[in-house]
């Protein structure tokens, strides 16, 4: 379903230095699979997801979704539009158009996806009902609570029924109840046959949700597998432990060793 | 290929969003509708207050020598002009009317008062502001001028000295009043001398040049057009620019500040379709703003000024062509504003980036006010300036304007299209879309190679950006 082959993304710093955000990343995600893309800050997760969502182009490599090649830089193929048709993109950082109502917002994004009007209205009604938006569907978004906003964001992501969902830290900064809403949404999307790629720092939240995990560090894939496979590789029980262990093996300095005065046993258990 | 349905979707959404934005509503609709009537009201009230104040003013005048004070005062008060003198029944024809109708014969009205006094140290008092003027008259002034003249008697010119403080408004006012009164008195004396010698007024006026209204071949519309032709292009272009400013910032930087841009570009829509929809919104709001501004301005002008401007004949025939010319110009400014604002990461930065877009044309448009500058040669394709000059020509009702009109229209359309393409190109750039990332020190390789390719044309802009960043760093430090 999703196929990344030797993807590179190079940025130039202000000083003219090359910064390899993604460095030869290759991975495959099957249809209906929920894939957790993990990594420390600056590992290249957001850059990878942005390329996957068609927001930016890789410097080199090949990216295909649903059998359609969106980027093949060696052959000068760049077709982000077809990629965007197949992808629903959600982050916790993105805002809503405060002066539009959820219904108007869903209609807008449906029109941008080129959905015929009659189908679009039916889809909107279905999403409003499914996500419990009906009560505030015709009120402007500007005064919404975080939970209401996230529901509208989820509905917006699902307009056009994209087969692939790309979620970049979707629970970042959200409260517990809204977190649960997002996790439920991810689970339901997987059950509905959608492919989901999720990037997050909240490892405990996704360890029950994702079927496979990929750990990237400094733009490279360190390890990939199911939770059981990662446990077997690292000898750790929890996903966070596996994560720490795998990073420490290749880059011990990346694991902060902070001894706080008066605080014993700062290492934490895995 | 561009998908027009998506452009329409963006346009409809942005119009709806903008018309619900209090800031845009205020700048686009409320300000133009209320500004001119309020301005006119304020100016009118201020004029009334100033007039009332002026009428109740008292100016102190010292007369030298002191013994002539009472006579000079009586003389000046007699000939002192009154506020809003109505013309006599014979109009302004000096041949038919007495040279002056003494003020004492007219209806007394409230007017500034001259208080005459004597002062031992008048010059110092004038410098200190205690006096507003000093009138130094020769001793024979009153007696000599009032005495009847024999027909063969010789006359001489007397010198009167009028001291005042040129830096003080009140002193200048006193000087003007004294001048008018003495001038009126002089004309009266002249009339009497002519009568004493049995001479007609035509003796002093062998001929006159009649350039009355009926000898002016210019139509009333053309005369009004001549007056408005230099002012209106500036006004039209100013309202177009100000109308595009607020929506252009809101539709670009606003998206970034509200964190909705990433959502938008994640949708299957091309940058050109997004920018085209936004561009149409900005252009529509700019034109709406311009129309409201001009309507409000015209109505206020006609309502308040109609009784004072009886000869005001607006050259309506020039209006359709003018509005047609303003369309591509509105497109041009809207696209330029969008392109400039796309670079900005916040409102403050956007306001700095758009500054040259409205300062440079406004300074350049001063050319329109220079007599002798004609719409020909390279000026036919000079952006903005060509439109301003053509509007001036249209208001002057010049013949054979079809060819320049086509030149200006086509060239401005091309500039507008180029500006839209530039805005779309800028909007599609990764470093513009993810500027927060870029600010942290990263540019994509593609973007940087693009930057290298276009460096010659954009070096100044990027240097400016670099300095603005450094400046903000220094300020933060």
Contacts between the chains, C-beta under 8 A, distances in Angstrom:
chain1	res1	chain2	res2	distance
A	9	B	444	7.4
A	9	B	445	8.0
A	10	B	444	7.5
A	10	B	445	4.3
A	11	B	442	3.8
A	11	B	443	5.8
A	11	B	444	5.4
A	11	B	445	6.8
A	12	B	442	7.2
A	12	B	443	4.6
A	12	B	444	7.4
A	12	B	445	6.2
A	12	B	447	7.9
A	12	B	448	4.1
A	13	B	441	4.6
A	13	B	442	6.1
A	13	B	443	7.5
A	14	B	441	5.2
A	14	B	443	7.8
A	15	B	441	7.8
A	18	B	445	7.5
A	19	B	441	7.8
A	19	B	442	5.8
A	21	B	442	7.5
A	50	B	434	7.9
A	53	B	266	5.3
A	54	B	266	7.3
A	55	B	262	6.9
A	55	B	265	5.9
A	55	B	266	6.1
A	55	B	433	7.3
A	55	B	434	7.9
A	56	B	430	5.1
A	56	B	434	7.4
A	56	B	444	6.5
A	57	B	430	7.9
A	57	B	446	6.3
A	59	B	444	7.5
A	59	B	445	5.0
A	59	B	446	7.0
A	81	B	268	5.3
A	81	B	269	7.9
A	81	B	270	6.5
A	82	B	268	7.8
A	84	B	266	6.4
A	84	B	267	6.4
A	84	B	268	3.9
A	84	B	269	7.8
A	85	B	268	4.5
A	87	B	266	7.3
A	89	B	262	7.8
A	89	B	263	7.4
A	89	B	266	3.8
A	91	B	262	6.8
A	93	B	259	5.7
A	93	B	262	7.5
A	94	B	259	5.2
A	94	B	260	6.5
A	94	B	262	5.3
A	94	B	263	4.6
A	95	B	258	4.6
A	95	B	259	3.9
A	95	B	260	5.1
A	95	B	263	7.8
A	96	B	260	7.0
A	97	B	13	7.7
A	97	B	17	6.1
A	97	B	258	7.5
A	97	B	260	5.9
A	98	B	258	7.0
A	99	B	16	7.7
A	99	B	17	5.0
A	99	B	20	4.1
A	99	B	21	6.2
A	100	B	13	7.2
A	100	B	16	7.0
A	100	B	17	6.3
A	104	B	13	7.5
A	104	B	16	7.0
A	108	B	9	6.2
A	108	B	13	4.7
A	109	B	267	5.7
A	111	B	5	7.0
A	111	B	6	7.0
A	111	B	9	3.7
A	112	B	6	5.8
A	112	B	9	5.8
A	112	B	10	7.6
A	112	B	267	4.2
A	112	B	268	6.6
A	112	B	269	4.8
A	113	B	267	6.7
A	113	B	268	5.8
A	114	B	3	7.2
A	114	B	5	7.0
A	114	B	6	7.2
A	114	B	268	7.3
A	140	B	20	7.6
A	156	B	263	7.2
